[in-house]
Amino acid sequence: MPNCKIHEKVGYDLSKKIGVYSYDYFLGLLAPDAPNLEGFAPREERWMAHERDGDRVVWRKKIKKFYDQEKTHYPKDFILGYYIHLLTDIVYDDFFYDQVREEIQKEMGYKNTHEEMREDMDKYHFQEWEEVKEILQKEESSYDILNISKERLKKWKEKVISQKEKEEESHWIKENLIKELEERVYEELKKV
């Protein structure tokens, strides 16, 4: 699954297509990963926050049902951002995870390609990140959602926006991959 900056980049690009550009939207894009506040959370916690299922067809159905049930209980932009995060995870797993992992294996021969991929994602930079951070710094509102408390979400937001940029550039996560990810997410989003 992508890291927070990739989620924010996909969401930022989608915001132009769907006409949503708000604090709640960008907060929703961050929210599902809040269980990782103190480090990589146990699977059960991460999966609960993501409405995850091992079968991606079932996972799609679960997040659609979740979105339909919750869209009147949260600000519209927040729940849309949350849904887009979950959808981005599914699409990434469907189309890009194995592709990137195989490229790493060919070049690096690592047995733990997943860890190498995560480190490479942390090196991903996008121009608009400062703009998104500025939006996220302007407000303090937060929400309880699934197994995430509003206090945890606030702390998660602060942690993400205070992280220093890595000086190195991402080797495997390139703009063409992000663009294709965004386009595939958008095609699925139009079905909702």
N, C-alpha and C positions, 0 to 999 in steps of 0.2 A: 504494500500500500504506500502511496506517496506521503511525503512529510508535509508539514504545515505550509511551508512556502510554496510548494507545488499546488496544494489545495487553494491557496490564496491567489496564485497566478491563474489557474484555471477559472476560478470564480471571478477574478477581475476581468478576464477576457469575456466570460459569459455575461457579466454585468452589462456590457455594451449591447449585447444581443437581446437581453430580456428586460432592459430598462430598470434595473435595480442597482442602487449604489448608496448603501447606507451603513451605519455602524452595526445595526442588528444583522444585516446580511453578512458582513465580514466576520462578525462574532460567531454567527452560525457556522461559517466555514471552518472555524477553529474548534468549535465545541466538541465534536465527537472524540478528539484525541486528548481531552482533558484528563482522562484516567492516568495518563503518562506523566503527570505533574512531578512525581518523585522519582522518575525513571520509568523504564518500560514496564507497564503494569501487567499483572497476571492475565492470561488469556481470557478468563471468564469476565473480568472487568472490561477489557477492551471490546470483547464480542458483545456484551450487553449494551455498551454505549453506541455500538455500530449496528444494533439489531442484526448481527451477523449470523450467517448460516454457512456451513461447509459447502453446500450446494448453491452455486451462484444464481440459479433460476429461482430457487426458494428464497434466497437472500433478496433478490429484486422484488419479489412479491411481498416480503416482510416490510421492506422499507417503503414501498408504495402504500401498503396498508397503514403503516405508522404515520406517514405523511398525511394521508387522508383523515386519519383519526385526530391528529394533533394540530392541523392547520388552523383550527379555530381557537386553540388554547394558547397560542403563542403569537407574538407579532409576525405578520406575514413574511417579512424579509428574513427574520431569524430562522424560522422553520424551513424556508426555502434554501437558505445557505446550508443548514444542517443536512437537508435532503441532498443537495448537490455534493456535499462532502462524501456522503455515503455512496452515491451513484458514481462519483469519481473513483472511489476505492474499488468498486466492482469492475468498472470499465478498465482500470489499470490492471487489475488481476486478470481479466479476460484477455487483454490484447498486448500488454506491454511487459509485465513482470518477467515472463519466460524469455521474451526477446532480449531484454536488457541483461538478464542473468546469463544467457548463452553468449552474449557479446563479452561479458566479463570473463567467463570461463575460457573462451577462445584466446583472449588477450593475456589474462593473468593466470589462468589455470588454478584459481583458488577453489578450495573445497567449500569455504564459507562465502559463497558469492552474495548471499543475502546481506551479510554485514558490510561487505564492500559496497554494495548498492546503497545501503543506508548512509554510509559515510559520503558517498558521491552525491546523494541527494542533499546532504547538508552543505555542499559546496555550490548548490544551484543558486544563481542570482537572477533577479529580474528587476528591470528598471523601476517599475511601479511600486516596489516593495515599500519604499519610503512614504509614498502617498497612502498606501494601505495602513501602514503603521500610524501615520498621523491621524487617520480616521479612527482607528482603534484607541488612540490615546485621548480622544476628545470626550469620551463618555465613560461612565462607570457602571451602567446598568448591566444586569446579568440575570440568568434564569436557571431554575432547577429543571433538569430534563433527564429522563431515564435515571441512570445511576450517578449523574453528575450534579453536585450541588452548585448553587449560584456562586458560593464562596470559592469553590474549587475552580470554577470556570473563570472567575476574575483573576485568580492567581495564575492560571494557565495562560490567560491572555497576556498578563504582565511578563511572564517568563518568556513567551514567544517573542514579544516585541522588544524585549531587552537583550536578546541574544545577539552577540556580535557576529558580523558577517565573516565567513572564512575568506582568506585571501586567495586561496586556490580556486580555480574554475572547475565546474563539474565536467567530468570526462565523458560520461555516458548519457546523462540527462541533458539533452539538447533541445533547442527551440522547436525543431520539427516534430519531436516526440510530444512536447507539451501542446503544440498546435493540434496534432492529430488526436491527442487525448481530449482536449477541449471540444473538438468537432464531434467526436463520438459521444461525449457526455451530452452535448447540446441536442444531438439527434434523439437520444433516449429521453431527454427532458421534454422535448416537444410532444412526446406521447402522453405525458401526464396531464 
